[in-house]
Amino acid sequence: MTPDYEVRVSARLREDWENGHRYYPFDRQRLLILPGEEARPSPEALEWHRERVFLG
């Protein structure tokens, strides 16, 4: 997920493991965000994950 709450599904799920079929339809879809900061994922944490963990 991006800091602006767009879901990203790694192509490596498909390429490396032929897995993740249930997630493909959600790629590049935006999440419905609840009001209130406490209910939202941290944009900083999402950015950290995207840069260091996500295998795009």
mmJSON file of the N, C-alpha and C atoms, coordinates in Angstrom:
{"data_MODEL":{"atom_site":{
"group_PDB":["ATOM","ATOM","ATOM","ATOM","ATOM","ATOM","ATOM","ATOM","ATOM","ATOM","ATOM","ATOM","ATOM","ATOM","ATOM","ATOM","ATOM","ATOM","ATOM","ATOM","ATOM","ATOM","ATOM","ATOM","ATOM","ATOM","ATOM","ATOM","ATOM","ATOM","ATOM","ATOM","ATOM","ATOM","ATOM","ATOM","ATOM","ATOM","ATOM","ATOM","ATOM","ATOM","ATOM","ATOM","ATOM","ATOM","ATOM","ATOM","ATOM","ATOM","ATOM","ATOM","ATOM","ATOM","ATOM","ATOM","ATOM","ATOM","ATOM","ATOM","ATOM","ATOM","ATOM","ATOM","ATOM","ATOM","ATOM","ATOM","ATOM","ATOM","ATOM","ATOM","ATOM","ATOM","ATOM","ATOM","ATOM","ATOM","ATOM","ATOM","ATOM","ATOM","ATOM","ATOM","ATOM","ATOM","ATOM","ATOM","ATOM","ATOM","ATOM","ATOM","ATOM","ATOM","ATOM","ATOM","ATOM","ATOM","ATOM","ATOM","ATOM","ATOM","ATOM","ATOM","ATOM","ATOM","ATOM","ATOM","ATOM","ATOM","ATOM","ATOM","ATOM","ATOM","ATOM","ATOM","ATOM","ATOM","ATOM","ATOM","ATOM","ATOM","ATOM","ATOM","ATOM","ATOM","ATOM","ATOM","ATOM","ATOM","ATOM","ATOM","ATOM","ATOM","ATOM","ATOM","ATOM","ATOM","ATOM","ATOM","ATOM","ATOM","ATOM","ATOM","ATOM","ATOM","ATOM","ATOM","ATOM","ATOM","ATOM","ATOM","ATOM","ATOM","ATOM","ATOM","ATOM","ATOM","ATOM","ATOM","ATOM","ATOM","ATOM","ATOM","ATOM","ATOM","ATOM","ATOM"],
"id":[1,2,3,4,5,6,7,8,9,10,11,12,13,14,15,16,17,18,19,20,21,22,23,24,25,26,27,28,29,30,31,32,33,34,35,36,37,38,39,40,41,42,43,44,45,46,47,48,49,50,51,52,53,54,55,56,57,58,59,60,61,62,63,64,65,66,67,68,69,70,71,72,73,74,75,76,77,78,79,80,81,82,83,84,85,86,87,88,89,90,91,92,93,94,95,96,97,98,99,100,101,102,103,104,105,106,107,108,109,110,111,112,113,114,115,116,117,118,119,120,121,122,123,124,125,126,127,128,129,130,131,132,133,134,135,136,137,138,139,140,141,142,143,144,145,146,147,148,149,150,151,152,153,154,155,156,157,158,159,160,161,162,163,164,165,166,167,168],
"type_symbol":["N","C","C","N","C","C","N","C","C","N","C","C","N","C","C","N","C","C","N","C","C","N","C","C","N","C","C","N","C","C","N","C","C","N","C","C","N","C","C","N","C","C","N","C","C","N","C","C","N","C","C","N","C","C","N","C","C","N","C","C","N","C","C","N","C","C","N","C","C","N","C","C","N","C","C","N","C","C","N","C","C","N","C","C","N","C","C","N","C","C","N","C","C","N","C","C","N","C","C","N","C","C","N","C","C","N","C","C","N","C","C","N","C","C","N","C","C","N","C","C","N","C","C","N","C","C","N","C","C","N","C","C","N","C","C","N","C","C","N","C","C","N","C","C","N","C","C","N","C","C","N","C","C","N","C","C","N","C","C","N","C","C","N","C","C","N","C","C"],
"label_atom_id":["N","CA","C","N","CA","C","N","CA","C","N","CA","C","N","CA","C","N","CA","C","N","CA","C","N","CA","C","N","CA","C","N","CA","C","N","CA","C","N","CA","C","N","CA","C","N","CA","C","N","CA","C","N","CA","C","N","CA","C","N","CA","C","N","CA","C","N","CA","C","N","CA","C","N","CA","C","N","CA","C","N","CA","C","N","CA","C","N","CA","C","N","CA","C","N","CA","C","N","CA","C","N","CA","C","N","CA","C","N","CA","C","N","CA","C","N","CA","C","N","CA","C","N","CA","C","N","CA","C","N","CA","C","N","CA","C","N","CA","C","N","CA","C","N","CA","C","N","CA","C","N","CA","C","N","CA","C","N","CA","C","N","CA","C","N","CA","C","N","CA","C","N","CA","C","N","CA","C","N","CA","C","N","CA","C","N","CA","C","N","CA","C","N","CA","C"],
"label_alt_id":[null,null,null,null,null,null,null,null,null,null,null,null,null,null,null,null,null,null,null,null,null,null,null,null,null,null,null,null,null,null,null,null,null,null,null,null,null,null,null,null,null,null,null,null,null,null,null,null,null,null,null,null,null,null,null,null,null,null,null,null,null,null,null,null,null,null,null,null,null,null,null,null,null,null,null,null,null,null,null,null,null,null,null,null,null,null,null,null,null,null,null,null,null,null,null,null,null,null,null,null,null,null,null,null,null,null,null,null,null,null,null,null,null,null,null,null,null,null,null,null,null,null,null,null,null,null,null,null,null,null,null,null,null,null,null,null,null,null,null,null,null,null,null,null,null,null,null,null,null,null,null,null,null,null,null,null,null,null,null,null,null,null,null,null,null,null,null,null],
"label_comp_id":["MET","MET","MET","THR","THR","THR","PRO","PRO","PRO","ASP","ASP","ASP","TYR","TYR","TYR","GLU","GLU","GLU","VAL","VAL","VAL","ARG","ARG","ARG","VAL","VAL","VAL","SER","SER","SER","ALA","ALA","ALA","ARG","ARG","ARG","LEU","LEU","LEU","ARG","ARG","ARG","GLU","GLU","GLU","ASP","ASP","ASP","TRP","TRP","TRP","GLU","GLU","GLU","ASN","ASN","ASN","GLY","GLY","GLY","HIS","HIS","HIS","ARG","ARG","ARG","TYR","TYR","TYR","TYR","TYR","TYR","PRO","PRO","PRO","PHE","PHE","PHE","ASP","ASP","ASP","ARG","ARG","ARG","GLN","GLN","GLN","ARG","ARG","ARG","LEU","LEU","LEU","LEU","LEU","LEU","ILE","ILE","ILE","LEU","LEU","LEU","PRO","PRO","PRO","GLY","GLY","GLY","GLU","GLU","GLU","GLU","GLU","GLU","ALA","ALA","ALA","ARG","ARG","ARG","PRO","PRO","PRO","SER","SER","SER","PRO","PRO","PRO","GLU","GLU","GLU","ALA","ALA","ALA","LEU","LEU","LEU","GLU","GLU","GLU","TRP","TRP","TRP","HIS","HIS","HIS","ARG","ARG","ARG","GLU","GLU","GLU","ARG","ARG","ARG","VAL","VAL","VAL","PHE","PHE","PHE","LEU","LEU","LEU","GLY","GLY","GLY"],
"label_asym_id":["A","A","A","A","A","A","A","A","A","A","A","A","A","A","A","A","A","A","A","A","A","A","A","A","A","A","A","A","A","A","A","A","A","A","A","A","A","A","A","A","A","A","A","A","A","A","A","A","A","A","A","A","A","A","A","A","A","A","A","A","A","A","A","A","A","A","A","A","A","A","A","A","A","A","A","A","A","A","A","A","A","A","A","A","A","A","A","A","A","A","A","A","A","A","A","A","A","A","A","A","A","A","A","A","A","A","A","A","A","A","A","A","A","A","A","A","A","A","A","A","A","A","A","A","A","A","A","A","A","A","A","A","A","A","A","A","A","A","A","A","A","A","A","A","A","A","A","A","A","A","A","A","A","A","A","A","A","A","A","A","A","A","A","A","A","A","A","A"],
"label_entity_id":["1","1","1","1","1","1","1","1","1","1","1","1","1","1","1","1","1","1","1","1","1","1","1","1","1","1","1","1","1","1","1","1","1","1","1","1","1","1","1","1","1","1","1","1","1","1","1","1","1","1","1","1","1","1","1","1","1","1","1","1","1","1","1","1","1","1","1","1","1","1","1","1","1","1","1","1","1","1","1","1","1","1","1","1","1","1","1","1","1","1","1","1","1","1","1","1","1","1","1","1","1","1","1","1","1","1","1","1","1","1","1","1","1","1","1","1","1","1","1","1","1","1","1","1","1","1","1","1","1","1","1","1","1","1","1","1","1","1","1","1","1","1","1","1","1","1","1","1","1","1","1","1","1","1","1","1","1","1","1","1","1","1","1","1","1","1","1","1"],
"label_seq_id":[1,1,1,2,2,2,3,3,3,4,4,4,5,5,5,6,6,6,7,7,7,8,8,8,9,9,9,10,10,10,11,11,11,12,12,12,13,13,13,14,14,14,15,15,15,16,16,16,17,17,17,18,18,18,19,19,19,20,20,20,21,21,21,22,22,22,23,23,23,24,24,24,25,25,25,26,26,26,27,27,27,28,28,28,29,29,29,30,30,30,31,31,31,32,32,32,33,33,33,34,34,34,35,35,35,36,36,36,37,37,37,38,38,38,39,39,39,40,40,40,41,41,41,42,42,42,43,43,43,44,44,44,45,45,45,46,46,46,47,47,47,48,48,48,49,49,49,50,50,50,51,51,51,52,52,52,53,53,53,54,54,54,55,55,55,56,56,56],
"pdbx_PDB_ins_code":[null,null,null,null,null,null,null,null,null,null,null,null,null,null,null,null,null,null,null,null,null,null,null,null,null,null,null,null,null,null,null,null,null,null,null,null,null,null,null,null,null,null,null,null,null,null,null,null,null,null,null,null,null,null,null,null,null,null,null,null,null,null,null,null,null,null,null,null,null,null,null,null,null,null,null,null,null,null,null,null,null,null,null,null,null,null,null,null,null,null,null,null,null,null,null,null,null,null,null,null,null,null,null,null,null,null,null,null,null,null,null,null,null,null,null,null,null,null,null,null,null,null,null,null,null,null,null,null,null,null,null,null,null,null,null,null,null,null,null,null,null,null,null,null,null,null,null,null,null,null,null,null,null,null,null,null,null,null,null,null,null,null,null,null,null,null,null,null],
"Cartn_x":[0.849,0.0,0.897,0.47,1.236,0.82,1.598,1.223,-0.104,-0.568,-1.886,-2.967,-2.688,-3.655,-4.099,-3.182,-3.44,-2.816,-3.606,-3.129,-2.2,-1.08,-0.161,0.068,-0.011,0.232,1.51,2.444,3.732,3.595,4.235,4.271,5.022,5.871,6.643,5.77,4.602,3.68,3.377,3.142,2.81,4.068,5.103,6.306,7.099,7.288,8.138,7.401,6.135,5.429,4.1,3.721,2.425,1.335,1.322,0.435,-0.192,-1.169,-1.752,-2.927,-3.502,-4.596,-5.735,-6.039,-7.151,-6.844,-5.564,-5.176,-5.079,-4.879,-4.685,-5.768,-7.051,-8.087,-7.977,-7.257,-7.137,-5.962,-5.084,-3.912,-4.331,-3.738,-3.965,-5.359,-6.04,-7.316,-7.053,-7.829,-7.674,-8.582,-8.085,-8.874,-9.845,-10.965,-11.885,-11.307,-11.016,-10.358,-11.383,-11.345,-12.233,-11.807,-12.758,-12.372,-11.583,-10.706,-9.917,-8.562,-7.541,-6.16,-5.855,-6.424,-6.103,-6.576,-7.506,-8.024,-7.238,-6.297,-5.564,-4.182,-3.725,-2.328,-1.406,-0.285,0.692,1.302,1.215,1.852,3.355,3.987,5.42,5.727,4.919,5.121,4.868,3.869,3.596,4.752,5.304,6.443,7.661,7.909,9.025,8.86,7.665,7.406,7.605,7.113,7.238,8.707,9.52,10.929,11.789,11.455,12.356,11.85,10.551,10.003,9.314,8.521,7.736,8.673,8.355,9.225,8.691,7.88,7.305,7.392],
"Cartn_y":[-1.163,0.0,1.229,2.216,3.45,4.394,5.446,6.4,7.105,7.097,7.687,6.609,5.454,4.373,3.691,3.549,2.771,1.394,0.362,-1.013,-1.352,-1.97,-2.461,-3.936,-4.721,-6.156,-6.429,-7.056,-7.324,-8.28,-7.926,-8.817,-10.098,-10.033,-11.224,-12.336,-11.994,-13.06,-13.959,-13.346,-14.084,-14.703,-13.917,-14.359,-15.421,-15.222,-16.126,-17.326,-17.125,-18.188,-18.582,-17.906,-18.168,-18.202,-17.161,-17.095,-15.707,-15.539,-14.234,-13.884,-14.857,-14.599,-13.801,-14.047,-13.328,-11.852,-11.478,-10.093,-9.253,-9.876,-9.13,-8.09,-8.381,-7.38,-6.103,-6.168,-5.009,-4.104,-4.56,-3.761,-2.405,-1.357,0.042,0.569,-0.133,0.347,1.167,2.199,3.035,2.515,2.551,2.129,3.224,2.811,3.741,4.036,5.277,5.666,6.213,5.682,6.137,7.516,8.291,9.585,9.363,10.272,10.168,9.557,10.284,9.843,8.505,8.271,7.05,5.787,5.896,4.733,4.442,5.315,5.181,4.586,3.819,3.375,4.584,4.516,5.594,5.713,6.88,7.034,6.783,7.149,6.911,5.418,4.668,3.219,2.558,3.026,2.483,2.76,3.949,4.308,3.453,3.26,2.41,1.002,0.453,-0.899,-0.954,0.052,0.07,0.116,0.87,1.02,-0.157,-0.821,-1.829,-3.262,-3.46,-4.808,-5.208,-4.314,-4.6,-4.975,-6.058,-6.565,-6.269,-5.227,-4.708,-5.568],
"Cartn_z":[0.0,0.0,0.0,-0.756,-0.84,0.289,0.547,1.598,1.335,0.089,-0.191,-0.248,0.38,0.593,-0.693,-1.625,-2.827,-2.622,-2.832,-2.663,-3.824,-3.515,-4.542,-4.3,-5.349,-5.282,-6.068,-5.424,-6.052,-7.231,-8.347,-9.508,-9.18,-8.153,-7.783,-7.226,-6.701,-6.284,-7.474,-8.595,-9.813,-10.419,-10.56,-11.265,-10.516,-9.215,-8.45,-7.872,-7.496,-6.794,-7.433,-8.521,-9.153,-8.085,-7.276,-6.128,-6.061,-5.189,-4.936,-5.816,-6.499,-7.439,-6.819,-5.58,-4.952,-4.726,-4.779,-4.54,-5.816,-6.957,-8.205,-8.473,-8.264,-8.558,-7.711,-6.606,-5.724,-6.073,-6.973,-7.312,-7.869,-7.316,-7.697,-7.327,-6.432,-5.912,-4.648,-4.459,-3.253,-2.155,-0.937,0.215,0.627,1.152,1.785,3.161,3.429,4.669,5.651,6.847,7.905,8.405,8.874,9.449,10.747,11.037,12.266,12.008,12.352,12.134,12.809,13.993,14.742,14.037,13.103,12.383,11.107,10.755,9.499,9.71,8.718,8.786,8.682,9.304,9.266,7.864,7.224,5.907,5.969,7.069,7.212,7.272,7.988,8.074,6.721,6.005,4.678,3.721,3.787,2.942,3.296,4.578,5.03,4.458,4.568,4.062,2.55,1.839,0.382,-0.038,0.667,0.308,0.726,1.816,2.376,2.314,2.153,2.214,0.909,0.361,-0.841,-1.985,-2.66,-3.714,-5.109,-5.222,-6.447,-7.618],
"occupancy":[1.0,1.0,1.0,1.0,1.0,1.0,1.0,1.0,1.0,1.0,1.0,1.0,1.0,1.0,1.0,1.0,1.0,1.0,1.0,1.0,1.0,1.0,1.0,1.0,1.0,1.0,1.0,1.0,1.0,1.0,1.0,1.0,1.0,1.0,1.0,1.0,1.0,1.0,1.0,1.0,1.0,1.0,1.0,1.0,1.0,1.0,1.0,1.0,1.0,1.0,1.0,1.0,1.0,1.0,1.0,1.0,1.0,1.0,1.0,1.0,1.0,1.0,1.0,1.0,1.0,1.0,1.0,1.0,1.0,1.0,1.0,1.0,1.0,1.0,1.0,1.0,1.0,1.0,1.0,1.0,1.0,1.0,1.0,1.0,1.0,1.0,1.0,1.0,1.0,1.0,1.0,1.0,1.0,1.0,1.0,1.0,1.0,1.0,1.0,1.0,1.0,1.0,1.0,1.0,1.0,1.0,1.0,1.0,1.0,1.0,1.0,1.0,1.0,1.0,1.0,1.0,1.0,1.0,1.0,1.0,1.0,1.0,1.0,1.0,1.0,1.0,1.0,1.0,1.0,1.0,1.0,1.0,1.0,1.0,1.0,1.0,1.0,1.0,1.0,1.0,1.0,1.0,1.0,1.0,1.0,1.0,1.0,1.0,1.0,1.0,1.0,1.0,1.0,1.0,1.0,1.0,1.0,1.0,1.0,1.0,1.0,1.0,1.0,1.0,1.0,1.0,1.0,1.0],
"B_iso_or_equiv":[0.0,0.0,0.0,0.0,0.0,0.0,0.0,0.0,0.0,0.0,0.0,0.0,0.0,0.0,0.0,0.0,0.0,0.0,0.0,0.0,0.0,0.0,0.0,0.0,0.0,0.0,0.0,0.0,0.0,0.0,0.0,0.0,0.0,0.0,0.0,0.0,0.0,0.0,0.0,0.0,0.0,0.0,0.0,0.0,0.0,0.0,0.0,0.0,0.0,0.0,0.0,0.0,0.0,0.0,0.0,0.0,0.0,0.0,0.0,0.0,0.0,0.0,0.0,0.0,0.0,0.0,0.0,0.0,0.0,0.0,0.0,0.0,0.0,0.0,0.0,0.0,0.0,0.0,0.0,0.0,0.0,0.0,0.0,0.0,0.0,0.0,0.0,0.0,0.0,0.0,0.0,0.0,0.0,0.0,0.0,0.0,0.0,0.0,0.0,0.0,0.0,0.0,0.0,0.0,0.0,0.0,0.0,0.0,0.0,0.0,0.0,0.0,0.0,0.0,0.0,0.0,0.0,0.0,0.0,0.0,0.0,0.0,0.0,0.0,0.0,0.0,0.0,0.0,0.0,0.0,0.0,0.0,0.0,0.0,0.0,0.0,0.0,0.0,0.0,0.0,0.0,0.0,0.0,0.0,0.0,0.0,0.0,0.0,0.0,0.0,0.0,0.0,0.0,0.0,0.0,0.0,0.0,0.0,0.0,0.0,0.0,0.0,0.0,0.0,0.0,0.0,0.0,0.0],
"pdbx_formal_charge":[null,null,null,null,null,null,null,null,null,null,null,null,null,null,null,null,null,null,null,null,null,null,null,null,null,null,null,null,null,null,null,null,null,null,null,null,null,null,null,null,null,null,null,null,null,null,null,null,null,null,null,null,null,null,null,null,null,null,null,null,null,null,null,null,null,null,null,null,null,null,null,null,null,null,null,null,null,null,null,null,null,null,null,null,null,null,null,null,null,null,null,null,null,null,null,null,null,null,null,null,null,null,null,null,null,null,null,null,null,null,null,null,null,null,null,null,null,null,null,null,null,null,null,null,null,null,null,null,null,null,null,null,null,null,null,null,null,null,null,null,null,null,null,null,null,null,null,null,null,null,null,null,null,null,null,null,null,null,null,null,null,null,null,null,null,null,null,null],
"auth_seq_id":[1,1,1,2,2,2,3,3,3,4,4,4,5,5,5,6,6,6,7,7,7,8,8,8,9,9,9,10,10,10,11,11,11,12,12,12,13,13,13,14,14,14,15,15,15,16,16,16,17,17,17,18,18,18,19,19,19,20,20,20,21,21,21,22,22,22,23,23,23,24,24,24,25,25,25,26,26,26,27,27,27,28,28,28,29,29,29,30,30,30,31,31,31,32,32,32,33,33,33,34,34,34,35,35,35,36,36,36,37,37,37,38,38,38,39,39,39,40,40,40,41,41,41,42,42,42,43,43,43,44,44,44,45,45,45,46,46,46,47,47,47,48,48,48,49,49,49,50,50,50,51,51,51,52,52,52,53,53,53,54,54,54,55,55,55,56,56,56],
"auth_comp_id":["MET","MET","MET","THR","THR","THR","PRO","PRO","PRO","ASP","ASP","ASP","TYR","TYR","TYR","GLU","GLU","GLU","VAL","VAL","VAL","ARG","ARG","ARG","VAL","VAL","VAL","SER","SER","SER","ALA","ALA","ALA","ARG","ARG","ARG","LEU","LEU","LEU","ARG","ARG","ARG","GLU","GLU","GLU","ASP","ASP","ASP","TRP","TRP","TRP","GLU","GLU","GLU","ASN","ASN","ASN","GLY","GLY","GLY","HIS","HIS","HIS","ARG","ARG","ARG","TYR","TYR","TYR","TYR","TYR","TYR","PRO","PRO","PRO","PHE","PHE","PHE","ASP","ASP","ASP","ARG","ARG","ARG","GLN","GLN","GLN","ARG","ARG","ARG","LEU","LEU","LEU","LEU","LEU","LEU","ILE","ILE","ILE","LEU","LEU","LEU","PRO","PRO","PRO","GLY","GLY","GLY","GLU","GLU","GLU","GLU","GLU","GLU","ALA","ALA","ALA","ARG","ARG","ARG","PRO","PRO","PRO","SER","SER","SER","PRO","PRO","PRO","GLU","GLU","GLU","ALA","ALA","ALA","LEU","LEU","LEU","GLU","GLU","GLU","TRP","TRP","TRP","HIS","HIS","HIS","ARG","ARG","ARG","GLU","GLU","GLU","ARG","ARG","ARG","VAL","VAL","VAL","PHE","PHE","PHE","LEU","LEU","LEU","GLY","GLY","GLY"],
"auth_asym_id":["A","A","A","A","A","A","A","A","A","A","A","A","A","A","A","A","A","A","A","A","A","A","A","A","A","A","A","A","A","A","A","A","A","A","A","A","A","A","A","A","A","A","A","A","A","A","A","A","A","A","A","A","A","A","A","A","A","A","A","A","A","A","A","A","A","A","A","A","A","A","A","A","A","A","A","A","A","A","A","A","A","A","A","A","A","A","A","A","A","A","A","A","A","A","A","A","A","A","A","A","A","A","A","A","A","A","A","A","A","A","A","A","A","A","A","A","A","A","A","A","A","A","A","A","A","A","A","A","A","A","A","A","A","A","A","A","A","A","A","A","A","A","A","A","A","A","A","A","A","A","A","A","A","A","A","A","A","A","A","A","A","A","A","A","A","A","A","A"],
"auth_atom_id":["N","CA","C","N","CA","C","N","CA","C","N","CA","C","N","CA","C","N","CA","C","N","CA","C","N","CA","C","N","CA","C","N","CA","C","N","CA","C","N","CA","C","N","CA","C","N","CA","C","N","CA","C","N","CA","C","N","CA","C","N","CA","C","N","CA","C","N","CA","C","N","CA","C","N","CA","C","N","CA","C","N","CA","C","N","CA","C","N","CA","C","N","CA","C","N","CA","C","N","CA","C","N","CA","C","N","CA","C","N","CA","C","N","CA","C","N","CA","C","N","CA","C","N","CA","C","N","CA","C","N","CA","C","N","CA","C","N","CA","C","N","CA","C","N","CA","C","N","CA","C","N","CA","C","N","CA","C","N","CA","C","N","CA","C","N","CA","C","N","CA","C","N","CA","C","N","CA","C","N","CA","C","N","CA","C","N","CA","C","N","CA","C","N","CA","C"],
"pdbx_PDB_model_num":[1,1,1,1,1,1,1,1,1,1,1,1,1,1,1,1,1,1,1,1,1,1,1,1,1,1,1,1,1,1,1,1,1,1,1,1,1,1,1,1,1,1,1,1,1,1,1,1,1,1,1,1,1,1,1,1,1,1,1,1,1,1,1,1,1,1,1,1,1,1,1,1,1,1,1,1,1,1,1,1,1,1,1,1,1,1,1,1,1,1,1,1,1,1,1,1,1,1,1,1,1,1,1,1,1,1,1,1,1,1,1,1,1,1,1,1,1,1,1,1,1,1,1,1,1,1,1,1,1,1,1,1,1,1,1,1,1,1,1,1,1,1,1,1,1,1,1,1,1,1,1,1,1,1,1,1,1,1,1,1,1,1,1,1,1,1,1,1]
}}}
